Amino acid sequence: MHVIRPDQPEYDGAGTPIQPALTPDLLADVREYSRNGARPWPSARPRVVIIGAGFGGLNAARELGDKDVDVLVIDRNNYHGFWPLLYQVATAGLELESVAYPVRAIVRKHSNISFMMAEVVRIDLAAKLVYTNTVALPYDYLIIAAGSANNYFGNDSLAEHTFGLKDVEDAELLRNTVLSNFEYAVSEQDPQIRQRLMTLVIVGGGPTGVELAGAFVELVNHVLVHDYPMLDISEARVVLVEASDKLLAAFPPNLRANALHRLQSMGVEVRMKTAVAAVEHDVVTFADGSTLESSVVVWAAGVKGAPLAENLGVKLARGGRIPVMSTLNLAEHPEVFVIGDIAYLESQPQGQASYPMVAPVAIQMGERAARNILARLRRRDLKPFRYFDKGNMATIGRRSAVLDAFHIRLTGYPAWIGWLIVHLMFLVGFRNRVVVLLNWAYSYFTYDRSLRLITGLKPEELKPPQPRRIHLTSHAGVDDQ
Ligand SMILES: Cc1cc2nc3c(=O)[nH]c(=O)nc-3n(C[C@H](O)[C@H](O)[C@H](O)COP(=O)(O)OP(=O)(O)OC[C@H]3O[C@@H](n4cnc5c(N)ncnc54)[C@H](O)[C@@H]3O)c2cc1C
């Protein structure tokens, strides 16, 4: 087996590549992978393993495409998820296929990039091995781009009884549950249970919470009102709960005020300075002891580094993120780069707040990490990460958004057009762009959403115990224990 490790003395006196110490077990694993994978691994070139095919990982891979390295991208899913449009899947505006794109279709454009669908369970930094659920893979350079997970701040009741919005399964489950609850409400005789079924609570007034609240209230007011003439739609409530006194905290005050006003005028109940203490079956308890009954509570109030960070053996920074040097690698293991949501780097030159967990940061970090790996192979100096801030935007609903970019601050229709264009540009795949554009045009002109099917993932199959299970017991007499 011919392996070059470029970050160690590479050649002996006779110019022969130095072989790494491969144990029999590791050799067996590597051979197993070589049999299953499209390309042999390891190869004669430096091996770069990238964990995560999200915004960061994919852009790092693209930057390494057709260079003199062999790249292996590993992801638990076989698709790249475009999370900024995920809320539209949850609110029946887009089909899930429109916000996801097969990783293999992206990487096959480069002959030096392979993909493996697997769950990475452990990384041995000392041995330079990535353990997946199936094989162990050696690397010369590693890019960790595993993204983020919901942060419930140690509150088990939140983790257990709220819906998340982190991947397509979450979005599909949320859509199915909301639509199912309206179906059950039709035959529900008890007004209290009916009200609970038609009440949606979203916790967290950041962009995800605001976009979700706006889209849900539009779904109710423009679509479900016609679908369910037998229901008194005025009983339906969309409640947005925010612990601080600010919605969209990253935006300037006038845009925040505009977003609040717009949401309220659309019919969203916005509760500021209201912290959620617990969520049990169908009941939200606030910090002041008051309660609200709701069958669907969405948690959009906190994120932390992906769980993979926790078993790396590195002291983690705030938010369970992996601290990196300005060149995006680890001080103790310079061959390991960490990028995107899972990386913690204080922004330069202020040196106080960390870079936000947003797609542009992940994209630019991916490019910088890849360029630094190439620089290292060419024995050049690594460059520090510099973020080019292109601004913030959030949509609030039909014909309404807020946009803050390059000292331009827009609200309403112009901001909404800007939001549409940017999201279409960054969406991966021509088909997806066309389908999304057609869906948006259809919804815009008809006020309709054609994707309100209850299919695939059902609440009771996936995440028991869920609020709807309680309803099934009381409503249809089904014992769910
Ligand atoms: C609902 C929602 C809306 C958002 N809206 C916006 C927005 O409007 N604008 C914006 O800029 N940002 C937005 N973001 C944030 C943005 O999506 C993230 O900042 C960005 O995705 C981070 O990129 P990443 O590469 O670090 O992680 P991700 O893009 O999340 O990719 C991580 C990848 O790693 C994989 N992975 C994780 N762990 C493992 C493992 N153990 N084994 C194998 N694979 C693994 C995952 O499957 C995933 O594909 C939003 C996020 C969400 C969830």
The ligand as a Gaussian input file, in Angstrom:
#p B3LYP/6-31G(d) Opt

LIG

0 1
 C      -34.220000      26.102000       9.654000
 C      -32.938000      26.837000       9.412000
 C      -32.960000      28.042000       8.740000
 C      -31.766000      28.722000       8.496000
 N      -31.819000      29.911000       7.798000
 C      -30.675000      30.534000       7.487000
 C      -30.691000      31.703000       6.681000
 O      -31.757000      32.174000       6.276000
 N      -29.502000      32.275000       6.376000
 C      -28.313000      31.762000       6.808000
 O      -27.260000      32.304000       6.484000
 N      -28.270000      30.667000       7.578000
 C      -29.416000      30.035000       7.921000
 N      -29.373000      28.900000       8.700000
 C      -28.087000      28.456000       9.231000
 C      -27.284000      27.722000       8.175000
 O      -28.074000      26.734000       7.563000
 C      -26.065000      27.110000       8.858000
 O      -25.289000      28.148000       9.410000
 C      -25.228000      26.335000       7.845000
 O      -25.967000      25.246000       7.348000
 C      -23.943000      25.836000       8.510000
 O      -23.225000      25.075000       7.593000
 P      -22.383000      23.818000       8.103000
 O      -21.673000      23.289000       6.912000
 O      -21.608000      24.191000       9.291000
 O      -23.483000      22.786000       8.606000
 P      -24.674000      22.106000       7.794000
 O      -25.002000      22.854000       6.564000
 O      -25.764000      21.899000       8.787000
 O      -24.071000      20.693000       7.375000
 C      -23.670000      19.761000       8.312000
 C      -23.696000      18.399000       7.655000
 O      -23.024000      17.476000       8.496000
 C      -23.728000      16.260000       8.510000
 N      -23.389000      15.575000       9.760000
 C      -23.499000      16.059000      11.010000
 N      -23.033000      15.171000      11.908000
 C      -22.624000      14.094000      11.198000
 C      -22.061000      12.842000      11.570000
 N      -21.813000      12.522000      12.831000
 N      -21.779000      11.944000      10.581000
 C      -22.032000      12.257000       9.281000
 N      -22.564000      13.434000       8.892000
 C      -22.849000      14.342000       9.832000
 C      -25.188000      16.671000       8.405000
 O      -25.982000      15.625000       7.870000
 C      -25.105000      17.871000       7.471000
 O      -25.295000      17.498000       6.122000
 C      -30.549000      28.195000       8.958000
 C      -30.523000      26.981000       9.635000
 C      -31.701000      26.299000       9.862000
 C      -31.669000      24.969000      10.580000

